[in-house]
């Protein structure tokens, strides 16, 4: 298990990146977004304290959305 600190606006992974980790939000908020080819951004989900991210993607090999932090966040 590794701890990581991420800042607002930082992208942890992008859609299509190989997935090898599950993340748990310790504090702050995280948004899963979908970026279309024309630059449009849709918010798919928002995660907060205690929620996990990436379980299904680890099983399916690739991330299906881009993960973007909208507040200072600690994950492990």
mmCIF file as gemmi writes it, N, C-alpha and C atoms, coordinates in Angstrom:
data_model
loop_
_atom_site.group_PDB
_atom_site.id
_atom_site.type_symbol
_atom_site.label_atom_id
_atom_site.label_alt_id
_atom_site.label_comp_id
_atom_site.label_asym_id
_atom_site.label_entity_id
_atom_site.label_seq_id
_atom_site.pdbx_PDB_ins_code
_atom_site.Cartn_x
_atom_site.Cartn_y
_atom_site.Cartn_z
_atom_site.occupancy
_atom_site.B_iso_or_equiv
_atom_site.pdbx_formal_charge
_atom_site.auth_seq_id
_atom_site.auth_asym_id
_atom_site.pdbx_PDB_model_num
ATOM 1 N N . UNK Axp A 1 ? 0.852 -1.164 0 1 0 ? 1 A 1
ATOM 2 C CA . UNK Axp A 1 ? 0 0 0 1 0 ? 1 A 1
ATOM 3 C C . UNK Axp A 1 ? 0.9 1.229 0 1 0 ? 1 A 1
ATOM 4 N N . UNK Axp A 2 ? 0.612 2.166 -0.884 1 0 ? 2 A 1
ATOM 5 C CA . UNK Axp A 2 ? 1.364 3.412 -0.99 1 0 ? 2 A 1
ATOM 6 C C . UNK Axp A 2 ? 0.452 4.596 -0.725 1 0 ? 2 A 1
ATOM 7 N N . UNK Axp A 3 ? 0.977 5.606 -0.053 1 0 ? 3 A 1
ATOM 8 C CA . UNK Axp A 3 ? 0.256 6.858 0.178 1 0 ? 3 A 1
ATOM 9 C C . UNK Axp A 3 ? 0.655 7.846 -0.898 1 0 ? 3 A 1
ATOM 10 N N . UNK Axp A 4 ? -0.288 8.658 -1.335 1 0 ? 4 A 1
ATOM 11 C CA . UNK Axp A 4 ? 0.051 9.714 -2.28 1 0 ? 4 A 1
ATOM 12 C C . UNK Axp A 4 ? -0.785 10.945 -1.981 1 0 ? 4 A 1
ATOM 13 N N . UNK Axp A 5 ? -0.186 12.085 -2.208 1 0 ? 5 A 1
ATOM 14 C CA . UNK Axp A 5 ? -0.865 13.363 -2.024 1 0 ? 5 A 1
ATOM 15 C C . UNK Axp A 5 ? -1.008 14 -3.393 1 0 ? 5 A 1
ATOM 16 N N . UNK Axp A 6 ? -2.198 14.464 -3.714 1 0 ? 6 A 1
ATOM 17 C CA . UNK Axp A 6 ? -2.435 15.102 -5.011 1 0 ? 6 A 1
ATOM 18 C C . UNK Axp A 6 ? -3.077 16.465 -4.797 1 0 ? 6 A 1
ATOM 19 N N . UNK Axp A 7 ? -2.851 17.359 -5.72 1 0 ? 7 A 1
ATOM 20 C CA . UNK Axp A 7 ? -3.35 18.72 -5.608 1 0 ? 7 A 1
ATOM 21 C C . UNK Axp A 7 ? -4.525 18.968 -6.542 1 0 ? 7 A 1
ATOM 22 N N . UNK Axp A 8 ? -5.264 20.018 -6.278 1 0 ? 8 A 1
ATOM 23 C CA . UNK Axp A 8 ? -6.409 20.395 -7.11 1 0 ? 8 A 1
ATOM 24 C C . UNK Axp A 8 ? -5.976 20.522 -8.566 1 0 ? 8 A 1
ATOM 25 N N . UNK Axp A 9 ? -6.773 19.943 -9.459 1 0 ? 9 A 1
ATOM 26 C CA . UNK Axp A 9 ? -6.496 20.015 -10.884 1 0 ? 9 A 1
ATOM 27 C C . UNK Axp A 9 ? -5.562 18.939 -11.404 1 0 ? 9 A 1
ATOM 28 N N . UNK Axp A 10 ? -4.93 18.205 -10.519 1 0 ? 10 A 1
ATOM 29 C CA . UNK Axp A 10 ? -4.014 17.152 -10.927 1 0 ? 10 A 1
ATOM 30 C C . UNK Axp A 10 ? -4.788 15.951 -11.462 1 0 ? 10 A 1
ATOM 31 N N . UNK Axp A 11 ? -4.29 15.357 -12.532 1 0 ? 11 A 1
ATOM 32 C CA . UNK Axp A 11 ? -4.899 14.164 -13.119 1 0 ? 11 A 1
ATOM 33 C C . UNK Axp A 11 ? -4.111 12.954 -12.659 1 0 ? 11 A 1
ATOM 34 N N . UNK Axp A 12 ? -4.791 11.996 -12.06 1 0 ? 12 A 1
ATOM 35 C CA . UNK Axp A 12 ? -4.139 10.786 -11.572 1 0 ? 12 A 1
ATOM 36 C C . UNK Axp A 12 ? -3.977 9.77 -12.696 1 0 ? 12 A 1
ATOM 37 N N . UNK Axp A 13 ? -4.986 9.604 -13.501 1 0 ? 13 A 1
ATOM 38 C CA . UNK Axp A 13 ? -4.893 8.749 -14.676 1 0 ? 13 A 1
ATOM 39 C C . UNK Axp A 13 ? -5.9 9.214 -15.708 1 0 ? 13 A 1
ATOM 40 N N . UNK Axp A 14 ? -5.65 8.85 -16.952 1 0 ? 14 A 1
ATOM 41 C CA . UNK Axp A 14 ? -6.535 9.225 -18.056 1 0 ? 14 A 1
ATOM 42 C C . UNK Axp A 14 ? -7.218 7.98 -18.617 1 0 ? 14 A 1
ATOM 43 N N . UNK Axp A 15 ? -8.347 8.228 -19.248 1 0 ? 15 A 1
ATOM 44 C CA . UNK Axp A 15 ? -9.095 7.153 -19.897 1 0 ? 15 A 1
ATOM 45 C C . UNK Axp A 15 ? -8.169 6.387 -20.837 1 0 ? 15 A 1
ATOM 46 N N . UNK Axp A 16 ? -8.202 5.063 -20.739 1 0 ? 16 A 1
ATOM 47 C CA . UNK Axp A 16 ? -7.374 4.222 -21.6 1 0 ? 16 A 1
ATOM 48 C C . UNK Axp A 16 ? -6.024 3.854 -21.016 1 0 ? 16 A 1
ATOM 49 N N . UNK Axp A 17 ? -5.601 4.523 -19.917 1 0 ? 17 A 1
ATOM 50 C CA . UNK Axp A 17 ? -4.346 4.15 -19.266 1 0 ? 17 A 1
ATOM 51 C C . UNK Axp A 17 ? -4.478 2.75 -18.674 1 0 ? 17 A 1
ATOM 52 N N . UNK Axp A 18 ? -3.391 1.982 -18.675 1 0 ? 18 A 1
ATOM 53 C CA . UNK Axp A 18 ? -3.438 0.671 -18.017 1 0 ? 18 A 1
ATOM 54 C C . UNK Axp A 18 ? -3.746 0.844 -16.53 1 0 ? 18 A 1
ATOM 55 N N . UNK Axp A 19 ? -4.588 -0.003 -15.971 1 0 ? 19 A 1
ATOM 56 C CA . UNK Axp A 19 ? -4.963 0.126 -14.556 1 0 ? 19 A 1
ATOM 57 C C . UNK Axp A 19 ? -4.255 -0.938 -13.736 1 0 ? 19 A 1
ATOM 58 N N . UNK Axp A 20 ? -3.684 -0.497 -12.634 1 0 ? 20 A 1
ATOM 59 C CA . UNK Axp A 20 ? -2.978 -1.426 -11.762 1 0 ? 20 A 1
ATOM 60 C C . UNK Axp A 20 ? -3.188 -1.101 -10.285 1 0 ? 20 A 1
ATOM 61 N N . UNK Axp A 21 ? -4.089 -0.151 -9.997 1 0 ? 21 A 1
ATOM 62 C CA . UNK Axp A 21 ? -4.262 0.292 -8.614 1 0 ? 21 A 1
ATOM 63 C C . UNK Axp A 21 ? -5.714 0.588 -8.291 1 0 ? 21 A 1
ATOM 64 N N . UNK Axp A 22 ? -6.027 0.433 -7.027 1 0 ? 22 A 1
ATOM 65 C CA . UNK Axp A 22 ? -7.303 0.872 -6.469 1 0 ? 22 A 1
ATOM 66 C C . UNK Axp A 22 ? -6.975 2.015 -5.512 1 0 ? 22 A 1
ATOM 67 N N . UNK Axp A 23 ? -7.739 3.085 -5.567 1 0 ? 23 A 1
ATOM 68 C CA . UNK Axp A 23 ? -7.484 4.267 -4.749 1 0 ? 23 A 1
ATOM 69 C C . UNK Axp A 23 ? -8.605 4.452 -3.733 1 0 ? 23 A 1
ATOM 70 N N . UNK Axp A 24 ? -8.241 4.922 -2.548 1 0 ? 24 A 1
ATOM 71 C CA . UNK Axp A 24 ? -9.212 5.256 -1.513 1 0 ? 24 A 1
ATOM 72 C C . UNK Axp A 24 ? -8.989 6.707 -1.126 1 0 ? 24 A 1
ATOM 73 N N . UNK Axp A 25 ? -10.051 7.505 -1.163 1 0 ? 25 A 1
ATOM 74 C CA . UNK Axp A 25 ? -9.954 8.927 -0.839 1 0 ? 25 A 1
ATOM 75 C C . UNK Axp A 25 ? -9.96 9.076 0.685 1 0 ? 25 A 1
ATOM 76 N N . UNK Axp A 26 ? -8.908 9.684 1.22 1 0 ? 26 A 1
ATOM 77 C CA . UNK Axp A 26 ? -8.833 9.912 2.662 1 0 ? 26 A 1
ATOM 78 C C . UNK Axp A 26 ? -9.391 11.272 3.046 1 0 ? 26 A 1
ATOM 79 N N . UNK Axp A 27 ? -9.188 12.255 2.196 1 0 ? 27 A 1
ATOM 80 C CA . UNK Axp A 27 ? -9.768 13.581 2.422 1 0 ? 27 A 1
ATOM 81 C C . UNK Axp A 27 ? -9.889 14.292 1.084 1 0 ? 27 A 1
ATOM 82 N N . UNK Axp A 28 ? -10.776 15.252 1.015 1 0 ? 28 A 1
ATOM 83 C CA . UNK Axp A 28 ? -10.981 15.99 -0.224 1 0 ? 28 A 1
ATOM 84 C C . UNK Axp A 28 ? -12.027 15.331 -1.114 1 0 ? 28 A 1
ATOM 85 N N . UNK Axp A 29 ? -12.084 15.761 -2.368 1 0 ? 29 A 1
ATOM 86 C CA . UNK Axp A 29 ? -13.045 15.249 -3.349 1 0 ? 29 A 1
ATOM 87 C C . UNK Axp A 29 ? -12.296 14.94 -4.638 1 0 ? 29 A 1
ATOM 88 N N . UNK Axp A 30 ? -12.776 13.931 -5.336 1 0 ? 30 A 1
ATOM 89 C CA . UNK Axp A 30 ? -12.189 13.508 -6.61 1 0 ? 30 A 1
ATOM 90 C C . UNK Axp A 30 ? -13.308 13.391 -7.63 1 0 ? 30 A 1
ATOM 91 N N . UNK Axp A 31 ? -13.055 13.851 -8.838 1 0 ? 31 A 1
ATOM 92 C CA . UNK Axp A 31 ? -14.043 13.728 -9.91 1 0 ? 31 A 1
ATOM 93 C C . UNK Axp A 31 ? -13.55 12.807 -10.995 1 0 ? 31 A 1
ATOM 94 N N . UNK Axp A 32 ? -14.442 11.942 -11.467 1 0 ? 32 A 1
ATOM 95 C CA . UNK Axp A 32 ? -14.193 11.132 -12.651 1 0 ? 32 A 1
ATOM 96 C C . UNK Axp A 32 ? -14.855 11.878 -13.802 1 0 ? 32 A 1
ATOM 97 N N . UNK Axp A 33 ? -14.081 12.187 -14.836 1 0 ? 33 A 1
ATOM 98 C CA . UNK Axp A 33 ? -14.609 12.971 -15.955 1 0 ? 33 A 1
ATOM 99 C C . UNK Axp A 33 ? -14.4 12.227 -17.27 1 0 ? 33 A 1
ATOM 100 N N . UNK Axp A 34 ? -15.205 12.595 -18.255 1 0 ? 34 A 1
ATOM 101 C CA . UNK Axp A 34 ? -15.068 12.072 -19.606 1 0 ? 34 A 1
ATOM 102 C C . UNK Axp A 34 ? -14.764 13.249 -20.511 1 0 ? 34 A 1
ATOM 103 N N . UNK Axp A 35 ? -13.613 13.198 -21.172 1 0 ? 35 A 1
ATOM 104 C CA . UNK Axp A 35 ? -13.221 14.254 -22.105 1 0 ? 35 A 1
ATOM 105 C C . UNK Axp A 35 ? -13.5 13.787 -23.525 1 0 ? 35 A 1
ATOM 106 N N . UNK Axp A 36 ? -14.358 14.513 -24.237 1 0 ? 36 A 1
ATOM 107 C CA . UNK Axp A 36 ? -14.654 14.131 -25.622 1 0 ? 36 A 1
ATOM 108 C C . UNK Axp A 36 ? -13.63 14.755 -26.567 1 0 ? 36 A 1
ATOM 109 N N . UNK Axp A 37 ? -13.617 14.307 -27.792 1 0 ? 37 A 1
ATOM 110 C CA . UNK Axp A 37 ? -12.651 14.777 -28.789 1 0 ? 37 A 1
ATOM 111 C C . UNK Axp A 37 ? -12.749 16.282 -29.041 1 0 ? 37 A 1
ATOM 112 N N . UNK Axp A 38 ? -13.955 16.863 -28.881 1 0 ? 38 A 1
ATOM 113 C CA . UNK Axp A 38 ? -14.114 18.302 -29.119 1 0 ? 38 A 1
ATOM 114 C C . UNK Axp A 38 ? -13.786 19.153 -27.884 1 0 ? 38 A 1
ATOM 115 N N . UNK Axp A 39 ? -13.283 18.513 -26.816 1 0 ? 39 A 1
ATOM 116 C CA . UNK Axp A 39 ? -12.884 19.242 -25.618 1 0 ? 39 A 1
ATOM 117 C C . UNK Axp A 39 ? -13.959 19.365 -24.555 1 0 ? 39 A 1
ATOM 118 N N . UNK Axp A 40 ? -15.145 18.856 -24.825 1 0 ? 40 A 1
ATOM 119 C CA . UNK Axp A 40 ? -16.233 18.891 -23.852 1 0 ? 40 A 1
ATOM 120 C C . UNK Axp A 40 ? -15.912 17.957 -22.689 1 0 ? 40 A 1
ATOM 121 N N . UNK Axp A 41 ? -16.146 18.436 -21.469 1 0 ? 41 A 1
ATOM 122 C CA . UNK Axp A 41 ? -15.887 17.628 -20.28 1 0 ? 41 A 1
ATOM 123 C C . UNK Axp A 41 ? -17.206 17.346 -19.561 1 0 ? 41 A 1
ATOM 124 N N . UNK Axp A 42 ? -17.479 16.072 -19.33 1 0 ? 42 A 1
ATOM 125 C CA . UNK Axp A 42 ? -18.656 15.649 -18.579 1 0 ? 42 A 1
ATOM 126 C C . UNK Axp A 42 ? -18.191 15.032 -17.266 1 0 ? 42 A 1
ATOM 127 N N . UNK Axp A 43 ? -18.814 15.441 -16.165 1 0 ? 43 A 1
ATOM 128 C CA . UNK Axp A 43 ? -18.507 14.845 -14.868 1 0 ? 43 A 1
ATOM 129 C C . UNK Axp A 43 ? -19.312 13.559 -14.747 1 0 ? 43 A 1
ATOM 130 N N . UNK Axp A 44 ? -18.618 12.442 -14.593 1 0 ? 44 A 1
ATOM 131 C CA . UNK Axp A 44 ? -19.246 11.129 -14.518 1 0 ? 44 A 1
ATOM 132 C C . UNK Axp A 44 ? -19.599 10.785 -13.076 1 0 ? 44 A 1
ATOM 133 N N . UNK Axp A 45 ? -18.698 11.092 -12.148 1 0 ? 45 A 1
ATOM 134 C CA . UNK Axp A 45 ? -18.905 10.759 -10.736 1 0 ? 45 A 1
ATOM 135 C C . UNK Axp A 45 ? -18.038 11.665 -9.88 1 0 ? 45 A 1
ATOM 136 N N . UNK Axp A 46 ? -18.393 11.751 -8.614 1 0 ? 46 A 1
ATOM 137 C CA . UNK Axp A 46 ? -17.59 12.482 -7.647 1 0 ? 46 A 1
ATOM 138 C C . UNK Axp A 46 ? -17.436 11.61 -6.415 1 0 ? 46 A 1
ATOM 139 N N . UNK Axp A 47 ? -16.218 11.508 -5.909 1 0 ? 47 A 1
ATOM 140 C CA . UNK Axp A 47 ? -15.911 10.647 -4.781 1 0 ? 47 A 1
ATOM 141 C C . UNK Axp A 47 ? -15.413 11.481 -3.609 1 0 ? 47 A 1
ATOM 142 N N . UNK Axp A 48 ? -15.737 11.042 -2.397 1 0 ? 48 A 1
ATOM 143 C CA . UNK Axp A 48 ? -15.311 11.749 -1.197 1 0 ? 48 A 1
ATOM 144 C C . UNK Axp A 48 ? -14.657 10.808 -0.205 1 0 ? 48 A 1
ATOM 145 N N . UNK Axp A 49 ? -14.465 11.318 0.979 1 0 ? 49 A 1
ATOM 146 C CA . UNK Axp A 49 ? -13.765 10.596 2.038 1 0 ? 49 A 1
ATOM 147 C C . UNK Axp A 49 ? -14.309 9.175 2.231 1 0 ? 49 A 1
ATOM 148 N N . UNK Axp A 50 ? -13.384 8.208 2.231 1 0 ? 50 A 1
ATOM 149 C CA . UNK Axp A 50 ? -13.734 6.817 2.476 1 0 ? 50 A 1
ATOM 150 C C . UNK Axp A 50 ? -14.164 6.036 1.249 1 0 ? 50 A 1
ATOM 151 N N . UNK Axp A 51 ? -14.35 6.708 0.121 1 0 ? 51 A 1
ATOM 152 C CA . UNK Axp A 51 ? -14.79 5.998 -1.085 1 0 ? 51 A 1
ATOM 153 C C . UNK Axp A 51 ? -13.594 5.477 -1.871 1 0 ? 51 A 1
ATOM 154 N N . UNK Axp A 52 ? -13.801 4.342 -2.533 1 0 ? 52 A 1
ATOM 155 C CA . UNK Axp A 52 ? -12.739 3.739 -3.334 1 0 ? 52 A 1
ATOM 156 C C . UNK Axp A 52 ? -13.005 3.956 -4.823 1 0 ? 52 A 1
ATOM 157 N N . UNK Axp A 53 ? -11.919 3.932 -5.581 1 0 ? 53 A 1
ATOM 158 C CA . UNK Axp A 53 ? -11.97 4.204 -7.012 1 0 ? 53 A 1
ATOM 159 C C . UNK Axp A 53 ? -11.099 3.188 -7.733 1 0 ? 53 A 1
ATOM 160 N N . UNK Axp A 54 ? -11.593 2.625 -8.811 1 0 ? 54 A 1
ATOM 161 C CA . UNK Axp A 54 ? -10.777 1.802 -9.69 1 0 ? 54 A 1
ATOM 162 C C . UNK Axp A 54 ? -10.89 0.304 -9.526 1 0 ? 54 A 1
ATOM 163 N N . UNK Axp A 55 ? -11.836 -0.171 -8.715 1 0 ? 55 A 1
ATOM 164 C CA . UNK Axp A 55 ? -11.955 -1.611 -8.515 1 0 ? 55 A 1
ATOM 165 C C . UNK Axp A 55 ? -12.273 -2.34 -9.811 1 0 ? 55 A 1
ATOM 166 N N . UNK Axp A 56 ? -13.271 -1.884 -10.524 1 0 ? 56 A 1
ATOM 167 C CA . UNK Axp A 56 ? -13.659 -2.552 -11.776 1 0 ? 56 A 1
ATOM 168 C C . UNK Axp A 56 ? -12.597 -2.399 -12.85 1 0 ? 56 A 1
ATOM 169 N N . UNK Axp A 57 ? -11.923 -1.262 -12.856 1 0 ? 57 A 1
ATOM 170 C CA . UNK Axp A 57 ? -10.892 -1.034 -13.871 1 0 ? 57 A 1
ATOM 171 C C . UNK Axp A 57 ? -9.71 -1.972 -13.678 1 0 ? 57 A 1
ATOM 172 N N . UNK Axp A 58 ? -9.373 -2.293 -12.437 1 0 ? 58 A 1
ATOM 173 C CA . UNK Axp A 58 ? -8.277 -3.234 -12.198 1 0 ? 58 A 1
ATOM 174 C C . UNK Axp A 58 ? -8.623 -4.599 -12.801 1 0 ? 58 A 1
ATOM 175 N N . UNK Axp A 59 ? -9.868 -4.993 -12.688 1 0 ? 59 A 1
ATOM 176 C CA . UNK Axp A 59 ? -10.313 -6.273 -13.257 1 0 ? 59 A 1
ATOM 177 C C . UNK Axp A 59 ? -10.327 -6.216 -14.784 1 0 ? 59 A 1
ATOM 178 N N . UNK Axp A 60 ? -10.729 -5.061 -15.349 1 0 ? 60 A 1
ATOM 179 C CA . UNK Axp A 60 ? -10.877 -4.947 -16.8 1 0 ? 60 A 1
ATOM 180 C C . UNK Axp A 60 ? -9.624 -4.46 -17.515 1 0 ? 60 A 1
ATOM 181 N N . UNK Axp A 61 ? -8.559 -4.166 -16.825 1 0 ? 61 A 1
ATOM 182 C CA . UNK Axp A 61 ? -7.246 -3.829 -17.361 1 0 ? 61 A 1
ATOM 183 C C . UNK Axp A 61 ? -7.032 -2.359 -17.687 1 0 ? 61 A 1
ATOM 184 N N . UNK Axp A 62 ? -8.061 -1.61 -18.113 1 0 ? 62 A 1
ATOM 185 C CA . UNK Axp A 62 ? -7.874 -0.215 -18.497 1 0 ? 62 A 1
ATOM 186 C C . UNK Axp A 62 ? -8.873 0.685 -17.787 1 0 ? 62 A 1
ATOM 187 N N . UNK Axp A 63 ? -8.453 1.931 -17.489 1 0 ? 63 A 1
ATOM 188 C CA . UNK Axp A 63 ? -9.349 2.914 -16.883 1 0 ? 63 A 1
ATOM 189 C C . UNK Axp A 63 ? -10.353 3.391 -17.921 1 0 ? 63 A 1
ATOM 190 N N . UNK Axp A 64 ? -11.607 3.56 -17.491 1 0 ? 64 A 1
ATOM 191 C CA . UNK Axp A 64 ? -12.671 3.945 -18.42 1 0 ? 64 A 1
ATOM 192 C C . UNK Axp A 64 ? -12.971 5.44 -18.388 1 0 ? 64 A 1
ATOM 193 N N . UNK Axp A 65 ? -12.432 6.17 -17.426 1 0 ? 65 A 1
ATOM 194 C CA . UNK Axp A 65 ? -12.623 7.61 -17.324 1 0 ? 65 A 1
ATOM 195 C C . UNK Axp A 65 ? -11.311 8.25 -16.89 1 0 ? 65 A 1
ATOM 196 N N . UNK Axp A 66 ? -11.262 9.586 -16.933 1 0 ? 66 A 1
ATOM 197 C CA . UNK Axp A 66 ? -10.121 10.341 -16.431 1 0 ? 66 A 1
ATOM 198 C C . UNK Axp A 66 ? -10.429 10.778 -15.011 1 0 ? 66 A 1
ATOM 199 N N . UNK Axp A 67 ? -9.465 10.668 -14.121 1 0 ? 67 A 1
ATOM 200 C CA . UNK Axp A 67 ? -9.663 11.054 -12.725 1 0 ? 67 A 1
ATOM 201 C C . UNK Axp A 67 ? -8.975 12.378 -12.47 1 0 ? 67 A 1
ATOM 202 N N . UNK Axp A 68 ? -9.752 13.384 -12.038 1 0 ? 68 A 1
ATOM 203 C CA . UNK Axp A 68 ? -9.272 14.743 -11.836 1 0 ? 68 A 1
ATOM 204 C C . UNK Axp A 68 ? -9.64 15.192 -10.432 1 0 ? 68 A 1
ATOM 205 N N . UNK Axp A 69 ? -8.709 15.792 -9.725 1 0 ? 69 A 1
ATOM 206 C CA . UNK Axp A 69 ? -8.946 16.218 -8.348 1 0 ? 69 A 1
ATOM 207 C C . UNK Axp A 69 ? -9.416 17.657 -8.316 1 0 ? 69 A 1
ATOM 208 N N . UNK Axp A 70 ? -10.542 17.909 -7.634 1 0 ? 70 A 1
ATOM 209 C CA . UNK Axp A 70 ? -11.047 19.268 -7.56 1 0 ? 70 A 1
ATOM 210 C C . UNK Axp A 70 ? -10.762 19.924 -6.218 1 0 ? 70 A 1
ATOM 211 N N . UNK Axp A 71 ? -10.226 19.17 -5.267 1 0 ? 71 A 1
ATOM 212 C CA . UNK Axp A 71 ? -9.778 19.701 -3.988 1 0 ? 71 A 1
ATOM 213 C C . UNK Axp A 71 ? -8.51 18.95 -3.594 1 0 ? 71 A 1
ATOM 214 N N . UNK Axp A 72 ? -7.753 19.538 -2.693 1 0 ? 72 A 1
ATOM 215 C CA . UNK Axp A 72 ? -6.574 18.856 -2.16 1 0 ? 72 A 1
ATOM 216 C C . UNK Axp A 72 ? -7.014 17.492 -1.631 1 0 ? 72 A 1
ATOM 217 N N . UNK Axp A 73 ? -6.324 16.443 -1.993 1 0 ? 73 A 1
ATOM 218 C CA . UNK Axp A 73 ? -6.774 15.095 -1.675 1 0 ? 73 A 1
ATOM 219 C C . UNK Axp A 73 ? -5.594 14.206 -1.274 1 0 ? 73 A 1
ATOM 220 N N . UNK Axp A 74 ? -5.843 13.334 -0.33 1 0 ? 74 A 1
ATOM 221 C CA . UNK Axp A 74 ? -4.884 12.289 0.025 1 0 ? 74 A 1
ATOM 222 C C . UNK Axp A 74 ? -5.502 10.955 -0.357 1 0 ? 74 A 1
ATOM 223 N N . UNK Axp A 75 ? -4.73 10.124 -1.024 1 0 ? 75 A 1
ATOM 224 C CA . UNK Axp A 75 ? -5.213 8.809 -1.427 1 0 ? 75 A 1
ATOM 225 C C . UNK Axp A 75 ? -4.198 7.757 -1.026 1 0 ? 75 A 1
ATOM 226 N N . UNK Axp A 76 ? -4.674 6.535 -0.847 1 0 ? 76 A 1
ATOM 227 C CA . UNK Axp A 76 ? -3.755 5.406 -0.714 1 0 ? 76 A 1
ATOM 228 C C . UNK Axp A 76 ? -4.333 4.208 -1.408 1 0 ? 76 A 1
